[in-house]
């Protein structure tokens, strides 16, 4: 007798509830299913003193007089206020003195904000004053035009922008203009904010530090007592100033949730509730702005969640990255080649072309040296690139930046010791040192001269500070982090403009990178093959909550990697076709590309046929496989595990992957949640290439599906 898997039913009900609960605005439209009704607008309000940015999902009202300030910030879907009090729009420290930019004073209580109070609030004469505003369309942050397969997404993203202008009356600040920029986007509850400071005066000015956003938010958790780990507000803060991490949380360097001493009516006895958001760099920037010059901060993106459901929040974050960084949807199939021998490279090019792979990365250990400017060497690499391009294959390679020692003169100087060492990766070159400046010149020249298409940039800048006062790229410790980040971000944006694909093991997506690691422990690829497969599928499941399938790479050790010997590797490939196929199926089935690391893709006709079969299968379903993942059951080796791809904009609304890691055949009736496919009444479902059957959806927007999966096997279902 077949059993029904209860955990899937629970998942279906949770997803349906998250998507279908009544909203405050009593609209049944769900922006995750159809974003088209939610258009960005900027409205001048009838009071003549404020404007509102809104798109049907969020709204932010900016008071213009007696000074510029956010007086309402609201999640329209839930009807919830985001802020409880007015704060300045920014805070700047200029030449050692701190100034507020905008803001209003006189709010009677910091725990809530009544509309009736706003007209009585006053401007602070010591602050920068709002002098006007202008609106417009959204401009591209940097050049980008799609070159590889991917959905047709607009760049720049559609929406509206507004800029508030601020000036100061102090004599020493005459000619200093501060602009506060906002963007609101079509189709998602997202707003962006950043600052520019222009020096139209006659003397140089130093920007010591800045806070580009400060929000006194509604506290998400109330406790009289001390709490070890507070709940955070249901807001996602992202920025292009992100590094030293492969997840949004680990890479966030600017979102600081701090105590608010002005909030004296809070419940916490010690007034320690972290309910004040400050967006600021961890150091500096200590930037000099000369006469006629200007400074632009990083950009902050604020995404308002309309649910606490993990999957729905993940879907929102993934939509945000597709919108703000559409290059992350490019997802080429690539070989991690371990040699630069021309005969090996050309054989690999031929094999890729024959089985449908699209890209070759001359990996670490291959011998590639992008810092070698010798004309003969460059010509040899250019010949390989020309050969690959003639066969329709993109080619590029690996370069190591951080986590290497260059020299006492060029490495970052530890401010605690005054010596090298103690960096994020032990030793690292300073990007502002003579070596660092020359390194980026060499990489630009290498790509221009070889026509390479890919950079795998290992040890990307992880946020190291440098106390050297002799490096030409920065003045000292205070500006060292900002200038190094600016160097790497500018380089990645240069690459993006040339359509160079960027594999970067760090969270540089908003600065231009395409892909980072899915999240795995490298030494696990030296474990026996069967363990690699199970752990690899766990990595895929866990790594697609906040990343789209195209944003992460996984790994397949065709040859030995970190040890393990014959038990860990797939070579000779023809002798391990079962393990090779398992990797291909689960990686393509999740829509995630792997670093297939080795000197070749196949060794026999049978191996070639196997690889070509699954590449062709992936390309047949590429659109849906690159769509969002709904997490059904995590792999644990004891029962079926499954994920569902969904996309309400496609003919194939869903594709369900089911794996059986056990040593027995399993028959089940699965409850499959179909809410995010956009289907509401019926679904046509077929197993693999079988006949499609019409099924009626239940009240939780799901179906009960009978499945049978052989021991160690897998199957898939297409849903239309």
C-alpha positions in Angstrom: 0.0 0.0 0.0 1.3 3.4 -1.0 2.0 6.0 1.6 1.5 9.7 1.2 4.5 11.9 2.2 3.1 14.2 4.9 6.0 16.6 4.8 5.2 17.5 1.2 1.6 18.2 2.1 2.7 20.5 4.9 5.0 22.3 2.4 2.2 22.7 -0.1 -0.1 24.3 2.5 2.7 26.6 3.8 3.4 27.8 0.2 -0.2 28.3 -0.6 -0.8 30.2 2.6 2.2 32.4 2.0 1.0 33.2 -1.5 -2.7 33.5 -1.0 -3.4 35.2 2.3 -5.5 38.3 2.1 -3.4 41.5 1.9 -4.1 44.8 3.5 -4.9 46.3 0.1 -7.3 43.3 -0.6 -5.8 42.5 -3.9 -5.5 39.0 -5.1 -2.6 39.8 -7.5 0.7 38.3 -6.4 3.8 40.0 -7.7 5.8 36.8 -7.6 3.4 35.3 -10.1 2.6 38.4 -12.2 4.6 41.6 -11.5 3.1 43.6 -14.4 0.4 45.5 -12.5 2.9 47.0 -10.1 4.4 50.0 -11.8 6.6 52.5 -10.1 5.4 56.1 -9.7 6.6 59.3 -8.0 3.7 61.5 -7.0 3.6 65.0 -5.7 1.2 65.0 -2.8 -1.7 67.4 -2.3 -0.1 69.0 0.7 2.5 70.6 -1.6 5.2 69.6 0.9 5.9 66.0 0.1 6.3 63.4 -2.6 5.7 59.6 -2.5 7.5 56.8 -4.2 5.1 53.9 -4.7 4.5 50.8 -6.9 1.6 49.0 -5.2 4.0 46.9 -3.1 5.8 49.6 -1.1 5.6 53.3 -0.6 8.0 55.9 0.8 6.9 59.4 1.5 9.6 62.1 1.5 8.8 65.5 3.2 10.4 68.4 1.4 9.7 71.2 3.8 10.7 72.5 6.3 13.4 69.9 5.4 13.8 66.7 3.5 13.0 63.6 5.5 11.2 60.2 5.2 8.0 60.6 7.1 6.3 57.3 6.0 7.7 54.0 4.7 5.2 51.3 4.3 4.8 47.7 3.1 1.7 48.1 1.0 1.1 44.4 0.7 0.8 43.8 4.4 -0.2 47.4 5.4 2.6 47.5 7.9 4.6 50.6 8.7 8.4 50.2 8.4 9.4 53.2 10.4 8.4 54.5 13.9 10.3 57.7 13.9 11.9 60.4 11.6 15.6 60.4 11.1 17.9 62.4 8.8 18.3 61.1 5.3 22.1 60.8 5.7 24.9 61.8 8.1 28.3 63.0 6.9 31.5 63.7 8.6 33.4 66.3 6.6 36.8 67.6 7.6 36.2 66.2 11.1 32.8 67.7 11.7 29.5 65.7 11.6 26.4 67.0 9.8 23.0 65.7 9.3 21.5 65.8 5.9 17.8 66.6 6.2 15.7 65.3 9.0 13.0 66.8 11.2 13.0 67.4 15.0 10.3 67.5 17.6 8.6 64.1 17.4 6.9 63.5 20.8 7.5 59.8 21.0 10.0 57.6 19.2 7.8 54.5 19.4 5.3 55.5 16.7 4.7 58.3 14.3 1.3 60.0 13.9 0.4 61.8 10.7 -1.0 64.7 12.8 2.5 65.3 14.3 4.3 65.8 11.0 3.2 69.4 10.3 4.6 70.5 13.7 8.0 69.0 13.2 10.9 71.5 12.5 14.1 71.6 10.6 17.5 71.7 12.4 19.4 74.8 11.3 22.7 72.9 11.7 21.7 70.3 9.1 21.9 70.4 5.3 18.6 71.8 4.0 16.5 70.4 1.1 16.4 72.9 -1.8 14.4 70.9 -4.3 14.1 67.6 -6.2 14.0 66.1 -9.6 12.6 62.9 -11.0 13.5 60.7 -14.0 14.0 57.2 -15.3 16.5 54.7 -13.9 19.9 54.8 -15.5 22.2 51.8 -16.0 24.8 51.5 -13.3 27.3 50.3 -15.9 27.2 48.9 -19.4 25.7 45.5 -20.1 24.2 43.7 -23.1 23.3 40.0 -23.0 25.5 37.7 -25.0 24.8 34.2 -23.7 21.6 32.2 -23.2 19.2 33.6 -20.7 15.8 35.1 -20.2 15.1 38.4 -21.9 15.4 40.8 -19.0 15.7 44.6 -19.3 18.8 46.6 -18.5 18.5 49.0 -16.7 15.6 47.7 -14.7 12.4 49.6 -15.3 11.2 52.0 -12.6 11.6 55.6 -11.5 14.2 57.7 -9.8 14.1 60.9 -7.7 17.0 63.0 -6.3 16.7 65.4 -3.4 19.1 68.3 -3.4 20.7 69.6 -0.2 22.8 72.6 0.6 24.3 74.1 3.8 24.5 77.7 5.0 27.8 77.4 6.9 30.5 79.5 5.2 33.0 76.5 5.2 30.4 74.5 3.3 29.6 77.0 0.6 29.7 75.2 -2.8 29.2 71.8 -1.2 26.2 70.0 -2.8 24.8 66.8 -1.3 22.3 64.8 -3.4 20.3 61.9 -2.0 19.2 59.5 -4.8 16.4 57.0 -4.7 15.1 54.4 -7.2 11.9 52.5 -7.0 11.4 49.5 -9.3 8.5 48.0 -11.3 7.2 44.7 -10.0 8.9 44.1 -6.7 9.0 45.7 -3.2 12.4 47.2 -3.6 14.0 50.6 -3.3 17.5 51.8 -3.7 19.4 54.7 -2.1 22.8 56.4 -2.4 24.5 59.7 -2.0 26.7 62.0 -4.1 28.8 64.8 -2.6 30.0 67.5 -5.0 32.6 70.1 -4.3 31.9 73.2 -6.2 34.1 75.3 -3.9 37.7 76.4 -4.1 39.2 74.2 -1.4 39.6 70.5 -1.1 37.2 68.7 1.3 37.7 65.3 3.1 34.7 63.0 3.5 35.8 61.1 6.6 32.7 58.9 7.0 29.1 58.7 6.0 25.8 57.0 6.9 23.8 56.8 3.7 20.6 55.4 5.3 19.3 55.5 8.8 15.9 54.1 9.6 14.2 54.0 13.0 12.3 50.8 12.3 9.4 49.1 14.1 11.0 46.6 16.5 10.2 43.1 15.4 10.8 41.6 18.8 9.8 43.1 22.2 11.5 41.9 25.3 11.9 43.5 28.8 14.9 41.3 29.4 18.3 40.9 27.7 18.2 38.8 24.6 21.2 36.9 23.2 20.0 37.0 19.6 17.4 39.5 18.6 14.9 39.0 15.8 15.7 41.2 12.8 13.1 43.3 10.9 11.6 41.6 7.9 13.7 43.6 5.5 16.6 42.5 3.3 19.5 44.9 3.0 21.9 44.5 0.1 24.6 46.7 -1.5 27.2 46.6 -4.1 29.8 47.1 -1.3 29.7 43.4 -0.5 32.6 41.0 -0.1 34.2 38.2 2.0 31.2 35.9 1.7 29.3 33.5 -0.6 25.9 34.3 0.8 24.0 37.6 1.3 24.4 37.3 5.1 28.1 36.6 5.2 29.0 39.2 2.6 27.0 42.1 4.1 29.4 44.8 5.3 27.1 47.8 5.5 23.8 46.9 7.2 24.2 47.6 11.0 21.3 47.1 13.4 22.1 49.1 16.4 20.5 50.4 19.6 18.5 53.6 19.5 19.1 55.7 22.7 16.4 58.2 21.6 13.8 55.5 21.8 13.1 55.9 25.5 9.7 54.4 25.4 10.8 51.0 24.3 10.0 47.9 26.3 13.5 46.7 26.9 14.5 47.8 30.3 18.1 48.6 29.3 17.0 50.1 26.0 19.1 47.7 24.0 16.7 46.7 21.3 18.6 46.8 18.0 15.9 48.6 16.0 17.9 51.4 14.3 19.3 50.6 10.9 22.6 52.4 9.9 24.0 51.8 6.4 27.7 52.7 6.4 31.0 51.3 5.4 33.0 49.6 8.2 36.0 52.0 7.7 36.4 55.4 6.0 36.2 56.3 3.2 38.5 59.2 4.2 38.1 60.4 0.6 39.5 63.8 -0.5 37.1 65.7 -2.9 39.0 68.4 -4.7 37.5 71.5 -6.2 35.3 70.5 -9.1 35.3 66.9 -7.9 32.6 64.6 -6.5 32.2 61.4 -4.5 29.5 58.7 -4.9 28.7 56.2 -2.2 27.9 52.6 -2.7 24.2 51.8 -3.4 21.9 50.2 -0.9 18.9 48.1 -1.8 16.0 47.6 0.6 13.7 44.7 -0.1 10.5 44.5 2.0 9.3 41.0 2.7 5.6 40.3 2.7 5.9 37.0 4.5 8.0 35.2 7.1 7.9 32.0 5.0 11.5 31.0 4.1 10.7 30.0 0.5 8.7 33.1 -0.3 11.5 35.3 1.2 14.0 33.4 -0.9 11.9 33.9 -4.0 11.9 37.6 -3.4 15.7 37.8 -3.0 16.2 35.8 -6.2 13.8 38.1 -8.1 15.8 41.1 -6.7 19.1 39.7 -8.1 17.5 38.9 -11.5 16.3 42.4 -11.7 19.3 44.3 -10.4 21.9 42.0 -12.0 20.4 40.3 -15.0 23.8 38.9 -16.0 23.5 36.4 -13.2 20.9 34.5 -15.3 23.6 33.6 -17.9 24.5 30.0 -17.1 26.9 28.4 -19.6 28.0 24.8 -19.4 31.7 24.7 -18.8 34.7 22.4 -18.5 37.4 23.1 -15.9 40.4 22.2 -18.0 43.6 21.3 -16.2 46.1 21.9 -18.9 47.2 24.6 -21.3 49.0 22.2 -23.6 47.7 23.2 -27.1 46.9 19.6 -28.1 44.9 19.0 -24.9 43.1 22.3 -25.2 42.2 21.7 -28.8 40.9 18.2 -28.0 38.8 19.7 -25.2 37.4 22.3 -27.6 36.4 19.6 -30.0 34.8 17.5 -27.2 32.9 20.4 -25.9 31.6 21.2 -29.3 30.5 17.6 -30.0 28.6 17.1 -26.7 27.2 20.6 -26.3 29.4 22.2 -23.6 29.7 25.9 -24.2 32.8 27.1 -22.3 36.2 26.1 -21.2 38.0 27.6 -18.2 41.7 27.0 -18.1 41.7 26.2 -14.4 44.1 26.5 -11.5 46.9 24.1 -12.0 46.5 24.4 -15.8 49.6 26.6 -16.1 47.8 29.6 -17.4 49.5 32.9 -16.4 47.4 36.0 -17.1 50.2 38.1 -15.7 52.6 37.1 -18.5 52.8 39.8 -21.0 55.4 38.2 -23.3 54.2 38.7 -26.9 55.0 35.1 -27.8 53.0 33.8 -24.9 50.1 36.1 -25.6 50.1 35.0 -29.3 50.0 31.3 -28.2 47.0 31.9 -26.0 45.3 34.0 -28.7 45.7 31.1 -31.1 43.9 28.8 -28.7 41.1 31.4 -28.2 40.7 31.7 -32.0 40.5 27.9 -32.3 37.8 27.7 -29.6 35.8 30.6 -31.1 35.8 29.0 -34.5 34.1 26.0 -32.9 31.6 28.1 -31.1 33.2 27.6 -27.7 34.0 30.4 -25.2 37.3 30.2 -23.4 39.0 31.9 -20.5 40.9 31.1 -17.4 42.0 31.5 -13.8 43.9 34.2 -12.0 44.7 34.3 -8.3 44.5 37.7 -6.5 44.3 37.5 -2.8 45.5 34.7 -0.5 49.0 35.0 -2.0 52.2 36.7 -0.8 53.8 39.1 -3.2 56.4 41.1 -1.2 57.0 43.1 1.9 56.5 46.3 -0.1 53.3 45.3 -1.9 51.4 43.2 0.7 48.8 44.8 2.9 50.2 46.1 6.2 48.5 45.0 9.3 47.6 48.1 11.4 48.0 46.1 14.6 51.6 45.2 13.9 52.8 47.5 11.2 54.0 44.5 9.2 52.6 42.2 6.6 50.5 39.2 7.7 47.2 38.9 9.5 45.1 39.6 6.4 41.8 37.8 5.8 43.7 35.0 4.0 47.0 35.4 5.9 48.9 37.4 3.3 47.4 39.4 0.5 48.7 42.0 -1.9 47.3 45.5 -1.5 45.3 46.6 -4.6 46.7 50.1 -4.1 50.4 48.9 -4.1 52.5 49.2 -7.2 52.1 45.5 -7.8 48.3 45.8 -7.4 48.0 48.7 -9.9 50.2 46.8 -12.4 48.2 43.6 -11.9 45.0 45.1 -13.1 46.7 46.7 -16.1 48.1 43.3 -17.0 44.7 41.6 -16.8 43.0 44.3 -18.9 45.8 43.9 -21.5 45.6 40.1 -21.4 41.8 40.1 -22.2 42.2 42.8 -24.9 45.0 40.9 -26.6 43.7 37.4 -26.3 40.0 37.9 -26.8 39.4 35.6 -23.8 35.8 35.4 -22.6 36.0 34.3 -19.0 37.8 35.2 -15.8 37.7 32.9 -12.9 39.0 35.3 -10.2 40.1 33.5 -7.1 40.7 35.2 -3.8 38.8 38.3 -5.0 39.3 41.4 -2.8 38.0 40.3 0.6 38.0 43.6 2.4 41.6 43.8 3.7 42.7 47.1 5.2 46.2 48.4 4.7 48.1 50.7 7.0 50.9 51.5 4.5 51.5 55.2 3.8 53.7 54.4 0.8 51.3 52.7 -1.6 50.3 55.0 -4.5 46.7 53.8 -4.6 45.7 55.0 -1.1 46.8 57.5 1.4 46.8 55.4 4.6 44.6 53.1 6.7 41.5 55.2 6.6 41.0 55.2 2.8 42.6 51.8 2.1 39.4 49.6 2.2 37.3 52.0 0.1 40.0 52.5 -2.6 40.7 48.8 -2.9 36.9 48.0 -3.2 36.6 50.7 -5.8 39.5 49.2 -7.8 37.9 45.7 -7.9 34.4 47.0 -8.5 35.6 49.2 -11.4 37.5 46.2 -12.9 34.5 43.9 -12.7 32.3 46.6 -14.3 34.9 46.9 -17.1 34.6 43.1 -17.6 30.8 43.3 -17.6 31.0 46.0 -20.3 33.1 43.6 -22.4 30.8 40.6 -21.7 33.6 38.8 -19.9 32.0 36.0 -17.8 33.0 36.3 -14.1 33.3 33.3 -11.8 34.1 34.9 -8.5 34.0 33.1 -5.1 32.5 36.1 -3.4 29.3 38.1 -3.4 30.2 40.6 -6.1 26.9 40.2 -8.1 25.8 43.8 -7.8 29.3 44.9 -8.9 29.1 42.8 -12.1 30.1 39.2 -11.3 28.0 36.3 -12.8 28.5 33.3 -10.4 29.9 32.2 -7.1 30.2 28.8 -5.4 27.0 27.0 -4.5 28.4 26.4 -1.1 30.6 23.3 -0.4 33.6 22.1 1.5 36.4 21.6 -1.1 37.9 18.6 0.7 34.6 16.7 0.4 35.4 16.2 -3.3 38.1 13.8 -2.1 35.6 11.5 -0.4 34.4 8.3 -2.1 32.2 8.9 -5.2 28.9 7.8 -3.6 29.4 10.3 -0.7 30.2 13.1 -3.1 26.9 12.5 -4.9 24.8 12.7 -1.8 26.7 15.7 -0.2 26.7 17.4 -3.6 22.9 17.2 -3.8 22.6 18.6 -0.3 24.8 21.5 -1.5 22.5 22.0 -4.4 19.4 22.0 -2.2 20.9 24.3 0.5 22.6 26.7 -2.0 19.4 27.6 -3.9 17.4 29.3 -1.2 18.9 32.8 -1.9 20.7 32.1 -5.2 19.0 31.3 -8.5 20.3 28.1 -10.1 22.5 30.2 -12.4 24.2 32.1 -9.5 26.1 29.1 -8.1 28.6 26.6 -9.4 29.2 23.1 -7.9 32.0 20.7 -8.6 32.7 17.3 -10.2 36.2 15.9 -9.8 36.9 14.0 -13.1 40.4 13.7 -11.8 41.7 13.7 -8.2 41.1 16.9 -6.3 42.4 17.4 -2.7 43.3 13.7 -2.6 41.1 10.6 -2.3 42.7 8.6 -5.0 40.9 6.3 -7.3 37.9 6.0 -5.0 37.2 9.7 -5.3 37.6 10.3 -9.0 35.7 9.6 -12.2 38.7 8.8 -14.4 38.8 6.5 -16.2 35.4 7.8 -17.1 34.1 4.8 -18.9 34.6 2.7 -15.7 32.4 5.0 -13.6 29.5 5.9 -15.9 26.9 5.4 -13.1 28.6 8.1 -10.9 29.2 10.4 -13.9 25.5 10.2 -14.8 24.4 10.8 -11.2 26.5 14.1 -11.2 25.1 15.1 -14.6 21.5 14.4 -13.7 21.4 16.1 -10.3 23.4 19.2 -11.4 21.4 19.7 -14.6 18.2 18.8 -12.7 18.8 21.6 -10.3 19.8 23.9 -13.1 23.3 24.4 -11.6 26.4 24.2 -13.6 29.5 22.3 -12.2 33.2 22.7 -12.6 33.8 19.4 -14.5 37.5 19.4 -13.6 39.8 17.3 -15.7 41.6 17.0 -19.1 38.6 15.7 -21.1 34.8 15.1 -21.0 34.7 11.6 -22.4 37.1 8.7 -23.2 34.8 6.3 -25.2 31.9 6.5 -27.5 29.6 5.3 -24.6 30.9 8.0 -22.3 30.4 10.6 -25.1 26.8 9.4 -25.7 26.1 9.7 -21.9 27.3 13.3 -21.6 25.6 14.4 -24.8 22.3 12.8 -23.7 22.1 14.8 -20.5 23.4 18.0 -22.1 20.7 17.7 -24.7 18.1 17.0 -22.0 19.2 20.1 -20.1 19.0 22.3 -23.1 15.5 20.9 -24.0 14.2 22.1 -20.6 16.8 24.9 -20.0 14.2 27.7 -19.5 12.3 25.9 -16.7 15.5 24.4 -15.2 17.0 27.9 -14.8 13.8 29.0 -13.1 13.2 29.2 -9.4 13.6 26.2 -7.1 10.8 25.3 -4.7 12.4 23.1 -2.0 10.3 20.0 -1.3 12.5 17.7 0.8 16.2 17.9 1.6 18.4 14.9 0.7 19.3 12.8 3.7 19.9 9.4 2.2 16.9 7.8 3.9 14.0 8.6 1.7 13.0 10.4 -1.5 14.3 13.9 -1.9 12.8 16.4 -4.4 12.8 19.9 -5.8 10.3 21.6 -8.1 11.3 24.3 -10.7 8.5 26.8 -11.3 7.8 29.6 -13.7 4.3 31.0 -14.4 5.6 32.7 -17.6 6.5 29.5 -19.4 4.6 26.8 -21.2 6.3 24.4 -18.9 5.1 25.8 -15.6 7.0 23.3 -13.5 9.6 20.5 -13.6 9.7 18.2 -10.6 12.9 16.2 -9.9 12.7 13.2 -7.6 15.7 11.2 -6.3 15.9 7.9 -4.5 19.2 7.5 -2.7 18.2 4.3 -0.9 18.9 0.7 -1.8 15.2 -0.1 -2.2 12.5 0.9 -4.7 10.1 3.5 -3.2 6.5 4.1 -4.2 4.8 7.2 -2.8 1.9 9.5 -3.3 3.6 12.9 -3.2 1.8 16.2 -2.4 3.3 18.6 -4.9 2.7 22.3 -4.2 2.0 24.1 -7.5 1.0 27.6 -6.3 4.1 29.3 -7.8 3.6 27.7 -11.2 0.6 30.1 -11.5 -1.8 27.3 -12.2 -5.1 27.5 -10.4 -7.5 24.9 -11.7 -5.8 22.1 -13.6 -2.4 20.9 -14.6 -1.2 18.6 -17.3 1.5 16.3 -15.9 3.7 13.8 -17.6 6.5 11.6 -16.3 9.6 12.0 -18.4 8.5 11.5 -22.1 5.3 9.7 -21.2 1.7 10.8 -21.9 0.4 13.9 -20.2 -2.5 13.5 -17.8 -4.8 16.3 -16.7 -5.0 16.7 -12.9 -7.2 19.1 -10.9 -5.5 21.2 -8.2 -6.7 20.9 -4.6 -7.6 23.8 -2.4 -3.9 24.2 -1.4 -3.0 24.7 -5.1 -1.3 21.3 -5.2 -1.8 17.8 -6.5 -1.3 14.3 -5.1 1.1 12.5 -7.5 1.9 8.8 -7.5 5.6 8.2 -8.1 7.8 5.1 -8.2 11.6 5.4 -8.1 14.0 2.5 -8.4 16.8 2.0 -5.9 19.5 4.6 -6.4 17.4 6.1 -9.2 15.6 9.3 -10.2 12.7 10.5 -12.3 11.2 13.8 -13.4 7.8 15.2 -14.2 6.9 18.1 -16.6 4.0 20.2 -15.5 2.1 22.4 -18.0 
